[in-house]
Amino acid sequence: MTCNIGKTERIVRGVVGIIAIAWGIMNGSIIADVIGGVLLLTAIIGWCPPYALLGINTGCKTKNN
């Protein structure tokens, strides 16, 4: 897996993921918890499977560049 999510998007995904998890816990919404967890996980690892399938790269710098 190579990085395909840029720094700004990783920060946004992380913040939105934490908010979604908190909201899901407060309201008992498992769906919000799952969505928040996926967003937080992709922010942490820097790789998004749908982006990889579609060939999208939002600014992540690779070591070869």
N, CA and C atoms as a LAMMPS dump frame, in Angstrom:
ITEM: TIMESTEP
0
ITEM: NUMBER OF ATOMS
195
ITEM: BOX BOUNDS ff ff ff
-5.0000000000000000e+02 5.0000000000000000e+02
-5.0000000000000000e+02 5.0000000000000000e+02
-5.0000000000000000e+02 5.0000000000000000e+02
ITEM: ATOMS id mol type element x y z
1 1 1 N 0.835 -1.182 0
2 1 2 C 0 0 0
3 1 3 C 0.88 1.245 0
4 2 1 N 0.628 2.103 -0.942
5 2 2 C 1.318 3.383 -0.947
6 2 3 C 0.329 4.462 -0.54
7 3 1 N 0.847 5.52 -0.014
8 3 2 C 0.022 6.624 0.444
9 3 3 C -0.712 7.256 -0.741
10 4 1 N -2.005 7.509 -0.597
11 4 2 C -2.746 8.196 -1.651
12 4 3 C -3.653 9.3 -1.099
13 5 1 N -3.457 9.677 0.159
14 5 2 C -4.229 10.752 0.775
15 5 3 C -3.254 11.818 1.267
16 6 1 N -3.47 13.056 0.844
17 6 2 C -2.607 14.162 1.228
18 6 3 C -2.783 14.567 2.687
19 7 1 N -1.877 15.397 3.166
20 7 2 C -1.847 15.804 4.571
21 7 3 C -3.129 16.526 4.997
22 8 1 N -3.585 17.461 4.193
23 8 2 C -4.796 18.213 4.538
24 8 3 C -6.002 17.293 4.631
25 9 1 N -6.14 16.401 3.67
26 9 2 C -7.28 15.482 3.687
27 9 3 C -7.196 14.521 4.87
28 10 1 N -5.993 14.112 5.239
29 10 2 C -5.832 13.227 6.397
30 10 3 C -6.293 13.926 7.674
31 11 1 N -5.951 15.198 7.805
32 11 2 C -6.376 15.957 8.985
33 11 3 C -7.896 16.085 9.013
34 12 1 N -8.488 16.432 7.872
35 12 2 C -9.947 16.579 7.801
36 12 3 C -10.636 15.246 8.106
37 13 1 N -10.153 14.171 7.516
38 13 2 C -10.737 12.852 7.781
39 13 3 C -10.628 12.481 9.259
40 14 1 N -9.485 12.781 9.874
41 14 2 C -9.286 12.468 11.282
42 14 3 C -10.254 13.219 12.173
43 15 1 N -10.399 14.517 11.929
44 15 2 C -11.306 15.34 12.738
45 15 3 C -12.755 14.895 12.548
46 16 1 N -13.166 14.706 11.303
47 16 2 C -14.542 14.268 11.032
48 16 3 C -14.783 12.871 11.607
49 17 1 N -13.792 12.005 11.534
50 17 2 C -13.922 10.664 12.095
51 17 3 C -14.121 10.689 13.599
52 18 1 N -13.345 11.509 14.297
53 18 2 C -13.488 11.62 15.754
54 18 3 C -14.85 12.189 16.115
55 19 1 N -15.304 13.204 15.375
56 19 2 C -16.619 13.788 15.63
57 19 3 C -17.718 12.763 15.398
58 20 1 N -17.615 11.987 14.316
59 20 2 C -18.634 10.975 14.015
60 20 3 C -18.672 9.887 15.079
61 21 1 N -17.505 9.464 15.559
62 21 2 C -17.465 8.45 16.608
63 21 3 C -18.089 8.985 17.894
64 22 1 N -17.735 10.209 18.259
65 22 2 C -18.298 10.815 19.475
66 22 3 C -19.811 10.956 19.363
67 23 1 N -20.278 11.412 18.208
68 23 2 C -21.713 11.571 17.998
69 23 3 C -22.414 10.214 18.07
70 24 1 N -21.802 9.209 17.467
71 24 2 C -22.38 7.861 17.481
72 24 3 C -22.461 7.286 18.883
73 25 1 N -21.438 7.538 19.694
74 25 2 C -21.459 7.044 21.073
75 25 3 C -22.546 7.756 21.874
76 26 1 N -22.648 9.067 21.71
77 26 2 C -23.648 9.831 22.46
78 26 3 C -25.076 9.469 22.072
79 27 1 N -25.283 9.136 20.803
80 27 2 C -26.633 8.855 20.321
81 27 3 C -26.907 7.374 20.089
82 28 1 N -25.957 6.529 20.364
83 28 2 C -26.154 5.091 20.193
84 28 3 C -26.242 4.658 18.743
85 29 1 N -25.576 5.359 17.862
86 29 2 C -25.629 5.049 16.438
87 29 3 C -24.394 4.249 16.025
88 30 1 N -24.601 2.987 15.754
89 30 2 C -23.497 2.128 15.322
90 30 3 C -23.014 2.531 13.934
91 31 1 N -23.918 2.976 13.083
92 31 2 C -23.545 3.384 11.733
93 31 3 C -22.579 4.563 11.779
94 32 1 N -22.854 5.549 12.618
95 32 2 C -21.951 6.698 12.756
96 32 3 C -20.599 6.258 13.304
97 33 1 N -20.606 5.306 14.23
98 33 2 C -19.349 4.782 14.774
99 33 3 C -18.525 4.089 13.699
100 34 1 N -19.167 3.31 12.861
101 34 2 C -18.455 2.594 11.784
102 34 3 C -17.891 3.583 10.765
103 35 1 N -18.7 4.544 10.357
104 35 2 C -18.233 5.549 9.395
105 35 3 C -17.078 6.349 9.991
106 36 1 N -17.227 6.762 11.234
107 36 2 C -16.145 7.487 11.897
108 36 3 C -14.893 6.654 12.023
109 37 1 N -15.051 5.381 12.326
110 37 2 C -13.904 4.488 12.433
111 37 3 C -13.172 4.318 11.118
112 38 1 N -13.92 4.186 10.034
113 38 2 C -13.305 4.052 8.708
114 38 3 C -12.554 5.33 8.344
115 39 1 N -13.177 6.483 8.599
116 39 2 C -12.504 7.745 8.31
117 39 3 C -11.231 7.904 9.132
118 40 1 N -11.31 7.566 10.405
119 40 2 C -10.137 7.68 11.274
120 40 3 C -9.035 6.705 10.853
121 41 1 N -9.404 5.499 10.502
122 41 2 C -8.418 4.507 10.069
123 41 3 C -7.716 4.94 8.78
124 42 1 N -8.482 5.417 7.804
125 42 2 C -7.852 5.857 6.559
126 42 3 C -6.971 7.084 6.784
127 43 1 N -7.345 7.938 7.735
128 43 2 C -6.501 9.097 8.06
129 43 3 C -5.188 8.646 8.69
130 44 1 N -5.246 7.639 9.533
131 44 2 C -4.044 7.159 10.221
132 44 3 C -3.097 6.464 9.253
133 45 1 N -3.629 5.577 8.405
134 45 2 C -2.743 4.824 7.512
135 45 3 C -2.415 5.576 6.228
136 46 1 N -3.205 6.607 5.884
137 46 2 C -2.919 7.407 4.693
138 46 3 C -3.251 6.735 3.381
139 47 1 N -4.096 5.737 3.417
140 47 2 C -4.444 4.997 2.204
141 47 3 C -5.945 4.757 2.165
142 48 1 N -6.562 5.049 1.024
143 48 2 C -8.001 4.876 0.845
144 48 3 C -8.232 3.881 -0.296
145 49 1 N -8.858 2.731 -0.017
146 49 2 C -9.07 1.728 -1.063
147 49 3 C -9.834 2.229 -2.294
148 50 1 N -10.946 2.982 -2.145
149 50 2 C -11.612 3.477 -3.355
150 50 3 C -10.723 4.41 -4.187
151 51 1 N -9.901 5.218 -3.516
152 51 2 C -8.965 6.074 -4.245
153 51 3 C -7.986 5.225 -5.041
154 52 1 N -7.515 4.139 -4.449
155 52 2 C -6.569 3.257 -5.135
156 52 3 C -7.215 2.636 -6.376
157 53 1 N -8.468 2.218 -6.265
158 53 2 C -9.166 1.622 -7.406
159 53 3 C -9.391 2.622 -8.531
160 54 1 N -9.643 3.882 -8.156
161 54 2 C -9.918 4.912 -9.15
162 54 3 C -8.673 5.668 -9.604
163 55 1 N -7.533 5.358 -9.005
164 55 2 C -6.287 6.021 -9.384
165 55 3 C -6.172 7.452 -8.882
166 56 1 N -6.844 7.769 -7.79
167 56 2 C -6.833 9.125 -7.245
168 56 3 C -5.702 9.268 -6.233
169 57 1 N -4.993 10.385 -6.289
170 57 2 C -3.963 10.711 -5.318
171 57 3 C -4.131 12.188 -4.986
172 58 1 N -4.447 12.499 -3.736
173 58 2 C -4.752 13.882 -3.36
174 58 3 C -3.56 14.636 -2.795
175 59 1 N -2.383 14.302 -3.218
176 59 2 C -1.234 15.093 -2.849
177 59 3 C -0.239 14.429 -1.941
178 60 1 N -0.343 13.149 -1.738
179 60 2 C 0.622 12.448 -0.886
180 60 3 C 1.948 12.353 -1.625
181 61 1 N 3.001 12.71 -0.945
182 61 2 C 4.329 12.648 -1.539
183 61 3 C 4.888 11.245 -1.397
184 62 1 N 5.396 10.7 -2.485
185 62 2 C 6.031 9.385 -2.43
186 62 3 C 7.529 9.551 -2.249
187 63 1 N 8.197 8.527 -1.822
188 63 2 C 9.64 8.594 -1.573
189 63 3 C 10.444 8.69 -2.864
190 64 1 N 9.855 8.28 -3.988
191 64 2 C 10.572 8.32 -5.265
192 64 3 C 10.565 9.705 -5.899
193 65 1 N 9.677 10.588 -5.447
194 65 2 C 9.568 11.938 -6.044
195 65 3 C 10.493 12.909 -5.396
